[in-house]
Amino acid sequence: MAAEPAAPIVVMALPAEGAGRFEAAGIEVLYTGVGKVNAAIALTRRLEAHRRAGEAPPPVVNFGTAGSSRLPALSLVACRRFVDRDMDVGALGFAPGETPFDPWPPVLEFPPRFRGLPEATCGSGDSFATRPHAVDCDVVDMEAYALAKSCLAAGAPFACAKFVSDGADEHAARHWKENVAAAADRFLALYRGLLSP
């Protein structure tokens, strides 16, 4: 008899982004902490535990907030293309967002997973964005690119949905605080939709 498929790993940066909804539904969430390094370490450890147990890598689903100067606040988008908005090695002739001598392309791309959501390219960086950046993207966050790259390295399927909490401008910090928990029920509904046939 075939083994049951592994449940997806739900990943968020902070408990505030899920507002306790997943835990109340009995769904474990991997909280990574803020930033690309924390995100990569936390998810790689979890995926490595599956590898050591002889298991195939489970799907990974990332939910979280993002800023955008292009999309309206309180909108929900599916992200399946990811860029590193921090990477800048232009002095050596590399384009913004291009990691020198890296085996992966500058834009990491995954198959679509969320039906009915508009798509957006997500640019991740270790700064809370309050001004424009050189790498082209629709929404900005601080973890998704690192999560996507960890999944590529481990061979794990990856899906990501972002809730636009702010305009990535001078008002971003205040708006993020006001809106951070507003998408929790929508995230839970998206997760349940992924599990339904």
ZADO-814953 format. One line per field, with one value per atom (N, C-alpha, C): x, y, z; atom name; residue in one letter; residue number from 1. Coordinates in Angstrom, 3 decimals. Example, Ala and Ser with C-alpha at 12.3 -4.5 7.8 and 13.67 -1.06 7.14 Angstrom:
c1 [13.190,12.300,13.200,12.850,13.670,12.900]
c2 [-5.690,-4.500,-3.300,-2.250,-1.060,0.030]
c3 [7.800,7.800,7.800,7.080,7.140,7.870]
at [N,CA,C,N,CA,C]
aa [a,a,a,s,s,s]
i [1,1,1,2,2,2]
***
This chain:
c1 [0.842,0.000,0.892,0.570,1.372,1.265,2.386,2.392,1.575,0.965,0.241,1.225,0.827,1.724,1.929,3.132,3.445,2.625,2.213,1.513,2.475,1.988,2.869,3.436,4.635,5.214,4.720,3.980,3.514,4.582,5.030,6.122,5.678,5.938,5.741,6.933,7.167,8.253,7.892,6.677,6.289,4.898,4.667,3.329,2.256,2.606,1.621,0.984,1.698,1.167,0.066,0.042,-1.008,-2.076,-1.807,-2.775,-3.371,-2.634,-3.101,-4.118,-4.498,-5.566,-5.139,-3.908,-3.466,-3.373,-2.803,-2.695,-4.073,-5.025,-6.392,-7.024,-6.579,-7.087,-6.244,-5.278,-4.443,-3.357,-2.952,-1.945,-0.653,0.413,1.714,2.267,2.888,3.527,4.994,5.865,7.285,7.510,7.797,8.112,9.626,10.078,11.513,12.219,11.489,12.126,12.297,12.747,12.809,14.125,14.046,15.234,15.593,16.402,16.741,17.592,18.525,19.382,18.567,17.771,16.926,15.985,15.395,14.461,15.158,16.314,17.033,17.465,17.963,18.413,17.238,16.147,15.019,14.422,14.192,13.574,14.539,15.800,16.777,16.888,16.877,16.912,15.716,14.531,13.325,13.376,13.765,13.841,14.924,16.027,17.110,16.652,15.798,15.279,14.484,13.715,12.987,13.963,15.011,15.983,16.668,17.070,17.744,16.823,15.528,14.559,14.232,14.863,14.615,13.324,12.785,11.506,11.734,10.819,10.849,10.561,11.129,10.848,9.383,8.733,7.314,7.152,5.948,5.700,5.857,6.256,6.410,5.465,4.729,3.802,4.158,4.467,4.811,3.675,3.235,2.267,2.921,2.614,3.176,2.775,3.237,2.951,4.034,3.668,4.613,4.194,5.146,4.856,4.803,4.135,4.088,3.750,4.522,4.190,3.331,3.070,2.321,0.910,0.724,-0.550,-1.252,-2.579,-3.293,-3.110,-3.081,-3.010,-4.225,-4.025,-5.025,-5.349,-4.570,-4.773,-3.932,-4.369,-3.710,-3.211,-1.944,-1.357,-0.615,-0.543,0.262,1.626,2.675,4.037,4.644,5.111,5.828,7.146,7.477,8.790,9.413,10.705,11.376,12.743,13.061,14.349,14.956,16.278,17.018,17.271,16.463,16.595,17.809,18.483,19.703,20.943,20.943,22.188,22.588,23.752,24.241,25.749,26.164,27.585,27.856,27.254,27.424,28.858,29.674,31.076,31.834,31.333,31.959,31.194,30.235,29.513,28.260,27.800,26.586,25.372,24.243,23.006,22.486,21.715,21.097,20.265,20.454,19.730,20.424,21.501,22.220,23.343,23.309,24.359,25.527,26.719,27.853,28.144,28.390,28.867,27.922,26.637,25.634,25.049,24.800,24.200,22.731,22.064,20.651,20.482,19.416,19.167,18.774,18.890,18.528,17.055,16.188,14.763,14.428,14.029,13.629,12.147,11.771,10.375,9.832,8.562,7.876,6.541,5.979,4.652,3.583,2.497,1.405,0.705,0.298,-0.394,-1.735,-1.886,-3.104,-3.983,-5.085,-6.002,-6.784,-6.927,-7.781,-7.127,-5.867,-5.179,-4.332,-4.269,-3.327,-1.896,-1.008,0.380,1.248,2.296,3.237,4.633,5.635,7.025,7.430,8.039,8.411,9.914,10.291,11.694,11.992,12.917,13.234,14.540,14.588,15.798,15.812,16.996,17.141,17.012,15.937,15.569,14.052,13.476,12.044,11.880,11.345,11.387,10.502,11.104,10.378,10.681,11.382,11.711,11.953,12.003,12.217,13.567,13.659,14.867,15.199,16.430,16.913,16.398,16.033,15.605,14.106,13.685,12.278,11.453,10.397,9.481,8.195,7.143,5.833,5.588,6.084,5.950,7.311,7.489,8.751,8.497,9.354,9.297,10.727,10.896,12.231,12.655,11.832,12.166,11.931,10.981,10.486,11.560,12.443,13.501,14.358,14.709,15.534,14.788,13.498,12.700,12.629,12.424,12.350,13.662,14.767,16.068,16.348,15.948,16.096,15.288,14.091,13.262,13.884,14.414,15.085,16.250,17.043,18.210,17.799,16.651,16.193,15.257,14.842,13.894,12.478,12.133,10.799,9.892,8.645,7.685,7.467,7.221,7.079,5.901,5.101,3.993,4.052,3.625,3.747,2.596,1.981,0.963,1.318,1.197,1.537,0.340,0.192,-0.839,-0.165,-0.642,-0.021,-0.474,0.433,0.112,0.406,1.256,1.687,2.209,2.489,2.920,4.412,5.198,6.663,7.162,6.590,6.932,7.173,7.177,7.477,6.421,5.252,4.194,4.153,5.097,5.030,5.005,5.820,5.894,4.549,3.924,2.633,1.559,1.523,0.503,0.712,1.971,2.231,1.678,1.941,1.456,-0.069,-0.712,-2.175,-2.772,-2.069,-2.668,-2.103,-1.065,-0.322,-1.202,-2.200,-2.999,-4.255,-4.462,-5.748,-5.973,-4.927,-5.080,-5.097,-5.032,-4.858,-5.946,-7.210,-8.291,-8.191,-7.757,-7.607,-6.452,-5.375,-4.272,-4.742,-5.515,-5.992,-6.886,-7.756,-8.612,-7.779,-6.737,-5.860,-5.183,-4.719,-4.061,-5.025,-6.232,-7.216,-7.545,-7.557,-7.789,-6.700,-5.457,-4.367,-4.546,-5.162,-5.319,-6.517,-7.450,-8.650,-8.347,-8.996,-8.718,-9.201]
c2 [-1.176,0.000,1.245,2.235,3.435,4.259,4.902,5.749,7.011,7.523,8.788,9.898,10.816,11.934,12.795,13.330,14.153,15.435,15.882,17.162,18.285,19.319,20.447,21.083,21.617,22.431,23.858,24.368,25.752,26.629,27.641,28.485,29.942,30.598,32.038,32.605,33.895,34.515,34.704,35.208,35.617,35.098,34.778,34.372,35.414,36.685,37.738,37.567,36.945,36.804,35.751,34.814,33.799,34.022,34.929,35.311,34.109,33.002,31.831,30.974,31.355,30.620,29.189,28.995,27.653,26.754,27.262,26.466,26.089,27.026,26.732,25.621,25.473,24.417,23.147,23.114,21.929,21.779,22.885,22.855,23.459,22.704,23.194,24.228,25.266,26.290,26.375,26.422,26.665,28.168,28.786,30.210,30.362,31.075,31.130,32.285,33.317,34.564,35.419,36.642,37.629,37.535,37.672,37.783,36.507,36.691,35.572,34.506,34.904,33.913,33.047,33.684,32.907,31.980,32.491,31.678,30.464,30.672,29.564,28.518,28.966,28.023,27.183,27.841,27.130,26.107,26.515,25.584,24.480,24.796,23.763,22.709,23.134,22.158,21.221,21.783,20.952,19.980,20.474,19.601,18.543,18.900,17.938,16.823,17.138,16.100,15.063,15.507,14.555,13.709,14.335,13.587,12.522,12.892,11.922,10.765,11.031,9.967,9.117,9.417,8.652,9.016,10.197,10.636,11.609,11.582,12.580,13.955,15.011,16.337,16.701,17.125,17.493,18.846,19.149,20.486,21.541,22.714,23.840,24.949,25.533,26.618,27.802,28.913,30.139,31.150,31.619,32.709,33.863,35.087,36.215,37.539,38.585,39.940,40.419,41.420,42.022,43.464,44.273,45.629,45.706,46.729,46.911,48.353,48.902,50.212,50.077,48.828,48.572,48.047,47.346,46.669,47.320,47.288,47.934,47.191,47.965,47.359,46.467,45.421,44.428,43.447,43.470,42.472,41.232,40.129,38.840,38.360,37.941,37.530,36.205,35.469,34.257,34.628,34.213,34.454,33.129,33.069,31.874,32.220,33.521,33.985,34.821,34.577,35.167,35.718,36.900,37.533,38.025,38.177,38.672,40.163,41.007,42.442,43.044,42.289,42.757,42.619,41.638,41.268,42.347,42.931,43.995,43.864,43.251,43.090,43.733,44.909,45.644,46.024,46.192,46.548,45.485,44.251,43.159,42.850,43.701,43.532,42.689,42.373,41.572,42.481,42.013,42.785,42.795,43.825,43.813,42.541,41.906,40.675,39.408,39.532,38.353,37.984,36.743,36.257,35.739,36.289,35.851,34.357,33.725,32.338,31.349,31.696,30.862,29.875,28.620,27.680,27.964,28.751,29.044,30.335,30.450,31.693,32.821,34.079,35.204,35.202,34.691,34.596,33.127,32.797,31.421,31.290,30.238,30.109,28.726,28.697,27.459,27.375,26.172,26.042,26.738,27.193,27.832,26.834,27.295,26.416,26.969,28.287,28.894,29.359,28.667,29.025,30.289,31.163,32.323,33.535,33.412,34.570,35.244,36.578,37.236,36.895,36.848,36.494,37.732,37.613,38.705,38.131,38.853,38.495,39.098,38.281,38.705,38.943,40.123,40.443,40.466,39.618,39.514,40.227,40.837,41.523,41.713,41.918,42.092,43.560,44.156,45.505,45.608,46.399,46.679,47.799,47.480,48.396,49.621,50.784,52.049,52.963,52.407,53.189,52.229,52.740,51.859,51.138,50.041,49.221,48.895,48.460,48.295,47.038,46.028,44.755,44.804,44.459,44.555,43.465,43.883,42.942,43.689,42.911,43.489,43.690,42.755,42.852,42.616,43.147,42.975,42.365,41.419,40.828,40.612,39.780,39.577,38.111,37.179,35.757,34.879,35.186,34.205,33.715,34.597,34.148,33.066,33.268,32.279,30.963,31.034,29.810,29.090,29.855,29.261,28.569,29.214,28.635,27.379,27.386,26.184,25.030,25.339,24.287,23.751,24.630,24.171,23.250,23.636,22.831,21.460,21.383,20.120,19.339,19.934,19.271,19.265,20.264,20.324,21.242,20.855,21.767,22.990,24.144,25.388,26.185,26.705,27.604,28.775,29.949,31.149,32.100,32.612,33.656,34.800,36.014,37.208,38.138,38.722,39.711,41.079,41.986,43.310,44.140,44.336,45.035,46.524,46.929,48.326,48.683,49.960,50.464,50.523,49.894,49.922,51.359,52.248,53.663,54.192,55.509,56.093,55.775,55.306,54.938,53.424,52.681,51.222,50.637,51.140,50.550,50.652,51.811,51.993,51.110,51.077,50.275,48.786,48.340,46.924,46.556,47.379,47.087,47.025,47.886,47.915,46.717,46.197,45.212,43.804,43.595,42.338,41.106,41.172,39.982,39.853,40.798,40.849,39.696,39.022,37.970,36.568,36.413,35.078,34.098,34.517,33.617,33.276,34.235,33.985,33.015,33.148,32.194,30.772,30.637,29.312,28.713,29.538,29.041,28.601,29.354,28.963,27.633,27.448,26.203,25.022,25.193,24.103,23.818,24.873,24.673,23.848,24.002,23.196,21.724,21.408,20.014,19.343,20.151,19.553,19.092,18.000,17.482,18.419]
c3 [0.000,0.000,0.000,-0.842,-0.949,0.325,0.685,1.865,1.606,2.679,2.578,2.208,1.322,1.028,2.268,2.396,3.559,3.527,4.704,4.793,4.451,3.809,3.501,4.768,4.644,5.705,5.506,6.470,6.408,7.058,6.318,6.792,6.821,7.942,8.073,8.826,8.669,9.408,10.868,11.120,12.471,12.849,14.117,14.542,14.233,14.220,13.938,12.571,11.616,10.260,10.168,11.107,11.112,12.158,13.096,14.135,14.869,14.960,15.690,14.969,13.741,13.042,12.704,12.270,11.891,13.115,14.181,15.405,15.926,15.845,16.302,15.473,14.230,13.351,13.431,14.334,14.504,13.455,12.822,11.761,12.290,12.237,12.701,11.723,12.254,11.441,11.837,10.833,11.054,10.975,12.117,12.153,12.057,11.045,10.767,11.449,11.841,12.206,10.960,11.156,10.082,9.313,7.996,7.161,6.431,5.385,4.501,5.182,6.025,6.686,7.635,8.487,9.405,8.648,7.556,6.775,6.174,5.572,4.941,5.963,7.114,8.139,8.653,9.007,9.605,8.645,7.397,6.459,6.050,5.856,5.478,6.568,7.817,8.913,8.858,8.614,8.573,7.389,6.222,5.044,5.207,5.855,6.082,7.021,7.983,8.884,8.100,7.108,6.262,5.443,4.930,4.127,4.971,6.190,7.066,7.437,7.476,7.789,6.567,5.439,4.216,3.522,3.820,3.253,2.107,1.164,0.098,0.689,0.111,0.665,0.509,1.581,1.488,0.808,0.309,-0.227,0.869,0.458,1.374,0.924,1.879,1.580,2.463,1.843,2.574,2.482,3.639,3.723,4.466,4.045,4.771,4.176,4.825,4.380,3.431,2.631,1.692,1.448,1.066,0.645,-0.863,-1.384,-2.838,-3.181,-4.109,-4.669,-5.918,-6.341,-7.577,-7.329,-6.228,-5.967,-4.782,-4.760,-3.652,-2.336,-1.259,0.070,0.297,1.087,1.469,0.350,-0.738,-1.797,-1.508,-2.071,-1.881,-3.231,-3.305,-4.577,-4.419,-5.513,-5.573,-6.132,-5.455,-5.935,-6.359,-7.586,-8.030,-8.707,-8.732,-9.207,-8.097,-7.848,-6.696,-7.097,-6.590,-6.866,-5.554,-5.562,-4.405,-4.617,-3.978,-4.211,-3.505,-2.647,-1.990,-2.855,-3.735,-4.412,-5.415,-5.212,-6.088,-6.239,-7.344,-7.641,-8.997,-9.181,-10.423,-10.705,-9.659,-9.860,-10.634,-10.610,-11.374,-12.655,-13.002,-14.254,-14.173,-12.968,-12.819,-12.676,-13.210,-13.125,-11.696,-11.298,-9.976,-9.777,-8.631,-8.337,-8.796,-9.536,-10.050,-9.089,-8.585,-7.696,-8.524,-8.339,-9.155,-9.016,-10.159,-10.206,-9.519,-9.488,-8.831,-9.842,-9.450,-10.400,-10.698,-9.845,-10.040,-10.823,-11.610,-12.349,-11.386,-11.824,-10.946,-10.542,-11.403,-11.076,-10.845,-9.628,-9.300,-9.592,-10.304,-10.747,-10.427,-10.024,-9.650,-10.377,-10.519,-11.155,-10.331,-10.971,-10.228,-9.319,-8.140,-7.190,-6.721,-6.690,-6.169,-7.329,-7.524,-8.607,-8.249,-9.220,-9.033,-8.402,-7.986,-7.424,-8.491,-8.512,-9.421,-9.023,-10.004,-9.739,-9.608,-8.794,-8.589,-8.395,-8.857,-8.593,-7.255,-6.403,-5.052,-4.963,-4.486,-4.252,-2.764,-2.325,-0.894,-0.585,0.596,1.021,2.517,3.048,4.490,4.883,4.389,4.795,4.707,5.579,5.512,4.497,3.330,2.191,2.406,2.254,2.347,1.164,0.160,-1.033,-2.189,-3.427,-4.577,-4.512,-5.258,-5.290,-6.735,-6.980,-8.353,-9.041,-8.266,-8.846,-9.110,-10.318,-10.694,-10.004,-9.302,-8.660,-8.314,-8.047,-7.755,-6.271,-5.462,-4.017,-3.377,-2.169,-1.452,-0.084,0.283,1.615,2.087,3.115,3.670,3.738,3.214,3.354,2.137,1.278,0.300,-0.665,-1.119,-2.032,-1.367,-0.112,0.585,0.757,1.055,1.170,-0.170,-1.233,-2.567,-2.938,-2.634,-2.981,-2.156,-0.887,-0.058,-0.627,-1.129,-1.729,-3.010,-3.843,-5.064,-4.722,-3.735,-3.363,-2.836,-2.156,-1.562,-2.474,-3.600,-4.482,-3.942,-3.130,-2.524,-3.325,-3.578,-4.212,-3.325,-3.949,-3.194,-3.713,-2.786,-3.111,-2.147,-2.629,-1.804,-2.107,-1.058,-1.203,-0.267,-0.779,0.007,0.102,1.276,1.551,1.563,0.717,0.621,1.814,2.745,3.988,3.931,2.977,2.954,1.570,1.383,0.084,-0.122,0.770,0.670,0.539,1.341,1.273,2.685,2.843,4.145,5.208,4.802,5.752,6.014,5.437,5.456,6.860,7.762,9.102,9.820,9.756,10.421,9.791,8.461,7.782,8.026,8.057,8.338,9.714,10.707,12.058,12.101,11.335,11.308,10.578,9.566,8.656,8.768,9.572,9.533,9.733,10.602,10.904,10.053,9.135,8.435,7.468,7.033,6.022,6.591,7.898,8.475,8.042,8.061,7.647,6.162,5.352,3.916,3.660,4.422,4.296,4.630,5.703,6.098,5.023,4.419,3.346,2.132,1.815,0.698,0.990,2.216,2.591,2.442,2.933,2.812,1.361,0.520,-0.899,-1.568,-1.097,-1.657,-1.350,-0.207,0.196,-0.437,-0.940,-1.539,-2.951,-3.405,-4.756,-5.839]
at [N,CA,C,N,CA,C,N,CA,C,N,CA,C,N,CA,C,N,CA,C,N,CA,C,N,CA,C,N,CA,C,N,CA,C,N,CA,C,N,CA,C,N,CA,C,N,CA,C,N,CA,C,N,CA,C,N,CA,C,N,CA,C,N,CA,C,N,CA,C,N,CA,C,N,CA,C,N,CA,C,N,CA,C,N,CA,C,N,CA,C,N,CA,C,N,CA,C,N,CA,C,N,CA,C,N,CA,C,N,CA,C,N,CA,C,N,CA,C,N,CA,C,N,CA,C,N,CA,C,N,CA,C,N,CA,C,N,CA,C,N,CA,C,N,CA,C,N,CA,C,N,CA,C,N,CA,C,N,CA,C,N,CA,C,N,CA,C,N,CA,C,N,CA,C,N,CA,C,N,CA,C,N,CA,C,N,CA,C,N,CA,C,N,CA,C,N,CA,C,N,CA,C,N,CA,C,N,CA,C,N,CA,C,N,CA,C,N,CA,C,N,CA,C,N,CA,C,N,CA,C,N,CA,C,N,CA,C,N,CA,C,N,CA,C,N,CA,C,N,CA,C,N,CA,C,N,CA,C,N,CA,C,N,CA,C,N,CA,C,N,CA,C,N,CA,C,N,CA,C,N,CA,C,N,CA,C,N,CA,C,N,CA,C,N,CA,C,N,CA,C,N,CA,C,N,CA,C,N,CA,C,N,CA,C,N,CA,C,N,CA,C,N,CA,C,N,CA,C,N,CA,C,N,CA,C,N,CA,C,N,CA,C,N,CA,C,N,CA,C,N,CA,C,N,CA,C,N,CA,C,N,CA,C,N,CA,C,N,CA,C,N,CA,C,N,CA,C,N,CA,C,N,CA,C,N,CA,C,N,CA,C,N,CA,C,N,CA,C,N,CA,C,N,CA,C,N,CA,C,N,CA,C,N,CA,C,N,CA,C,N,CA,C,N,CA,C,N,CA,C,N,CA,C,N,CA,C,N,CA,C,N,CA,C,N,CA,C,N,CA,C,N,CA,C,N,CA,C,N,CA,C,N,CA,C,N,CA,C,N,CA,C,N,CA,C,N,CA,C,N,CA,C,N,CA,C,N,CA,C,N,CA,C,N,CA,C,N,CA,C,N,CA,C,N,CA,C,N,CA,C,N,CA,C,N,CA,C,N,CA,C,N,CA,C,N,CA,C,N,CA,C,N,CA,C,N,CA,C,N,CA,C,N,CA,C,N,CA,C,N,CA,C,N,CA,C,N,CA,C,N,CA,C,N,CA,C,N,CA,C,N,CA,C,N,CA,C,N,CA,C,N,CA,C,N,CA,C,N,CA,C,N,CA,C,N,CA,C,N,CA,C,N,CA,C,N,CA,C,N,CA,C,N,CA,C,N,CA,C,N,CA,C,N,CA,C,N,CA,C,N,CA,C,N,CA,C,N,CA,C,N,CA,C,N,CA,C,N,CA,C,N,CA,C,N,CA,C,N,CA,C,N,CA,C,N,CA,C,N,CA,C,N,CA,C,N,CA,C,N,CA,C,N,CA,C,N,CA,C]
aa [m,m,m,a,a,a,a,a,a,e,e,e,p,p,p,a,a,a,a,a,a,p,p,p,i,i,i,v,v,v,v,v,v,m,m,m,a,a,a,l,l,l,p,p,p,a,a,a,e,e,e,g,g,g,a,a,a,g,g,g,r,r,r,f,f,f,e,e,e,a,a,a,a,a,a,g,g,g,i,i,i,e,e,e,v,v,v,l,l,l,y,y,y,t,t,t,g,g,g,v,v,v,g,g,g,k,k,k,v,v,v,n,n,n,a,a,a,a,a,a,i,i,i,a,a,a,l,l,l,t,t,t,r,r,r,r,r,r,l,l,l,e,e,e,a,a,a,h,h,h,r,r,r,r,r,r,a,a,a,g,g,g,e,e,e,a,a,a,p,p,p,p,p,p,p,p,p,v,v,v,v,v,v,n,n,n,f,f,f,g,g,g,t,t,t,a,a,a,g,g,g,s,s,s,s,s,s,r,r,r,l,l,l,p,p,p,a,a,a,l,l,l,s,s,s,l,l,l,v,v,v,a,a,a,c,c,c,r,r,r,r,r,r,f,f,f,v,v,v,d,d,d,r,r,r,d,d,d,m,m,m,d,d,d,v,v,v,g,g,g,a,a,a,l,l,l,g,g,g,f,f,f,a,a,a,p,p,p,g,g,g,e,e,e,t,t,t,p,p,p,f,f,f,d,d,d,p,p,p,w,w,w,p,p,p,p,p,p,v,v,v,l,l,l,e,e,e,f,f,f,p,p,p,p,p,p,r,r,r,f,f,f,r,r,r,g,g,g,l,l,l,p,p,p,e,e,e,a,a,a,t,t,t,c,c,c,g,g,g,s,s,s,g,g,g,d,d,d,s,s,s,f,f,f,a,a,a,t,t,t,r,r,r,p,p,p,h,h,h,a,a,a,v,v,v,d,d,d,c,c,c,d,d,d,v,v,v,v,v,v,d,d,d,m,m,m,e,e,e,a,a,a,y,y,y,a,a,a,l,l,l,a,a,a,k,k,k,s,s,s,c,c,c,l,l,l,a,a,a,a,a,a,g,g,g,a,a,a,p,p,p,f,f,f,a,a,a,c,c,c,a,a,a,k,k,k,f,f,f,v,v,v,s,s,s,d,d,d,g,g,g,a,a,a,d,d,d,e,e,e,h,h,h,a,a,a,a,a,a,r,r,r,h,h,h,w,w,w,k,k,k,e,e,e,n,n,n,v,v,v,a,a,a,a,a,a,a,a,a,a,a,a,d,d,d,r,r,r,f,f,f,l,l,l,a,a,a,l,l,l,y,y,y,r,r,r,g,g,g,l,l,l,l,l,l,s,s,s,p,p,p]
i [1,1,1,2,2,2,3,3,3,4,4,4,5,5,5,6,6,6,7,7,7,8,8,8,9,9,9,10,10,10,11,11,11,12,12,12,13,13,13,14,14,14,15,15,15,16,16,16,17,17,17,18,18,18,19,19,19,20,20,20,21,21,21,22,22,22,23,23,23,24,24,24,25,25,25,26,26,26,27,27,27,28,28,28,29,29,29,30,30,30,31,31,31,32,32,32,33,33,33,34,34,34,35,35,35,36,36,36,37,37,37,38,38,38,39,39,39,40,40,40,41,41,41,42,42,42,43,43,43,44,44,44,45,45,45,46,46,46,47,47,47,48,48,48,49,49,49,50,50,50,51,51,51,52,52,52,53,53,53,54,54,54,55,55,55,56,56,56,57,57,57,58,58,58,59,59,59,60,60,60,61,61,61,62,62,62,63,63,63,64,64,64,65,65,65,66,66,66,67,67,67,68,68,68,69,69,69,70,70,70,71,71,71,72,72,72,73,73,73,74,74,74,75,75,75,76,76,76,77,77,77,78,78,78,79,79,79,80,80,80,81,81,81,82,82,82,83,83,83,84,84,84,85,85,85,86,86,86,87,87,87,88,88,88,89,89,89,90,90,90,91,91,91,92,92,92,93,93,93,94,94,94,95,95,95,96,96,96,97,97,97,98,98,98,99,99,99,100,100,100,101,101,101,102,102,102,103,103,103,104,104,104,105,105,105,106,106,106,107,107,107,108,108,108,109,109,109,110,110,110,111,111,111,112,112,112,113,113,113,114,114,114,115,115,115,116,116,116,117,117,117,118,118,118,119,119,119,120,120,120,121,121,121,122,122,122,123,123,123,124,124,124,125,125,125,126,126,126,127,127,127,128,128,128,129,129,129,130,130,130,131,131,131,132,132,132,133,133,133,134,134,134,135,135,135,136,136,136,137,137,137,138,138,138,139,139,139,140,140,140,141,141,141,142,142,142,143,143,143,144,144,144,145,145,145,146,146,146,147,147,147,148,148,148,149,149,149,150,150,150,151,151,151,152,152,152,153,153,153,154,154,154,155,155,155,156,156,156,157,157,157,158,158,158,159,159,159,160,160,160,161,161,161,162,162,162,163,163,163,164,164,164,165,165,165,166,166,166,167,167,167,168,168,168,169,169,169,170,170,170,171,171,171,172,172,172,173,173,173,174,174,174,175,175,175,176,176,176,177,177,177,178,178,178,179,179,179,180,180,180,181,181,181,182,182,182,183,183,183,184,184,184,185,185,185,186,186,186,187,187,187,188,188,188,189,189,189,190,190,190,191,191,191,192,192,192,193,193,193,194,194,194,195,195,195,196,196,196,197,197,197]
***
